[in-house]
Amino acid sequence: MLRLQAALTERYTRATPEDLAGWIGAAKASLGDRLLILGHHYQREEVMRWADARGDSFGLSRIAAERHGAEFVVFLGVHFMAESADILTGDHQQVLLPDLNAGCSMADMADLEEVEEAWEVLGEVTDVDRIVPVTYMNSSAALKAFVGRRGGAVCTSSNARAVLTWALDPEGTGIRRGDKVLFFPDQHLGRNTGFELGWGDADMRVWNPRLALGGLQERDVKEATLLLWKGHCSVHQRFRPEHVAAFRAGHPDGIVVVHPECAHDVVEVADQVGSTDFIIRAVAQAPAGSVIAVGTEIHLVDRLDRETPDKTIVSLDPLVCPCSTMSRIDAPHLAWILESLVADEVPNRITVDAETSQWAKVALERMLAIT
């Protein structure tokens, strides 16, 4: 998705870290309670130090919705997160993203046009009324609205099991919304959740939007329970079973904790698997002296290591790779956007149109009702 961010002036690009910190601090103090800065766990430390709250994308959006007095919500994250915040906050609140180029490669792997085309094609070979669309939180507002209109729901990495159970009733509650789920945009979270609920490879197919009928045969579509969109996280796909083996060779008593956006062969050999918040709790609960290899974004890994001095926290992949789009939010952009607000300018406001917002909120509220 093309987004155009104006280049910063030399005042910001050539400023020292000390100058930037001074400007950010002064602007933040000037704006006072009118400002709320939200920091996603994967952000670099130079901006996270200024966050009023930190957490995952949905949790931060809910915090913004609860802080009615905040006129300006500056989201240190990526585009889909700011959209969710705009959907959940009041009309008097304005959500801003310091760098419009801060997108999410996974979210961009499924756009509305592709999903609508897939839905139409599926309707030619099977009954789409029996397909429940489920989108991961890491998706555009337009896709959240798509599932809201069609009886589906949003999920997070921590409640994907509950949402798939709600859709397909694998635990035998007797309430079944459909026979299949179209799950997008992350195939790995869908696959890992499917295995956790007792389905196997034979129950899953990967839908490739760039191929006719998703690269499948008509029989595949009819037999599959989980149709998994061919998308992935560029960071979490880097972790491999070889990394786990190498870590265990050096640390036989070490603990491996990975995010469910990792490939299934990595999840199979990890000690613990869970969402970002799960990973944070797992590190906190590990015995003092533990050596823990974490399979997620490096800024969080480094922060956990700094803030947990009685344990050693390392990246599962020694050739660490930060999220390139998350890393776009830096101190120069934060200083620029806060000083703009002080000057009564509101740049980079993220807005979701009323109809999209309405249906996306339906999908989000449906998720909350499930979990």
Phi, psi and omega in degrees: 000130183278125173227138185249117177253124178296143179293142177285154176285168181295337177306322183266320185289334182253005181288151176281159175305325181292319178297314182299316179298320179295317180293318180297313180299318181293317180294319180297318179294321180295321182282332175056226184288351177290343187247138171228121178254123181252130182241117176288149184305333186272004182284154178290154188294330183297338175254328180299333180298341182260357184290137174279336176210146176228150183172199176272177190297312183288320179300320179293321179297322179291324176298317179300319181295330181278341182266073187298334183283348182279113179285323182243125177247108179264116185260115174273087185190220181231176193301313184296330178292317179295324176299314180299321178296319179295322179297320188269341182274170181282166182296335181278354182259143181240127182259131182235146177243119186302331178224117182294342178281357179280084177257196177225119183299324178295311180302324181285352179282351174224113176249170187300318182299317180294318182291320177297322177294317178299318181298319179295316180294318178300324179295342179278343184237349180205172183274106183291344176295343178259007177256129177259116178279133178230125176246139175293152178306329181282067181206164183290162175299326180298322179284326174297320177294323178303312182288329178297318180293331189252023173079011180264195184211161170274156171222160171248175179291340180269339181239015180302323179298315181296321181291318178292325175296317177301320184286318192241351177056049178292343182264009170072038179280346180091358178246113186233123181275337182192180179260342183219159171236132167263113189248124180214162359264359187258109180296327187289317177298319178297316181294313182297322178291321178300314178298320180299328182270001174104000175278161180239184181304323183295341181268355187237145173222147177266128179264114178262109186294348181270358181242153178301135183050037177065017183079014184247167169268157179304323179297321179301315181299317184289328184274335186287144171266322180243116173261111189257119180299141182280078177223164182197165173270128184294336178277307186291336178288346180289334184285134185228160177304330179298326177294321178296315181299317181295320178296316181294327178296323180274336184221079184303331180261008182289166182242134178248121180236127183229160178274146181289000169282353175287159179296156187296327181293337174282315179302322182299328186256000177281159176280322181219147182225133178180177182296176178302314178296324176299316181299316179299317179293321180298319178294316181297325185273349180292149181298149175304141181090355181294148169250121189236124175263125185247130178261078174200189188297142191293329180297322176291318180301312180297321180294319178298322180293318180294321187269001178232072188295342181272004178223162177250118182247124181230160174285138178298327176262112182295336175270074191299145182226109178288159173290114188296329181278322174300323185289352179292335178281109183231178183298319178302317180292323179293317178299316181299314185288325179289320178292329176296318179297320177299326180274015179065029172250144181235083180276159171057036177288134179257120181232145176244130183297159190300317183292315178299317179299317181300312184283327175295321178295325176302314181294321179291317180293327176296318177299316182295323178294326180290320188257000000 
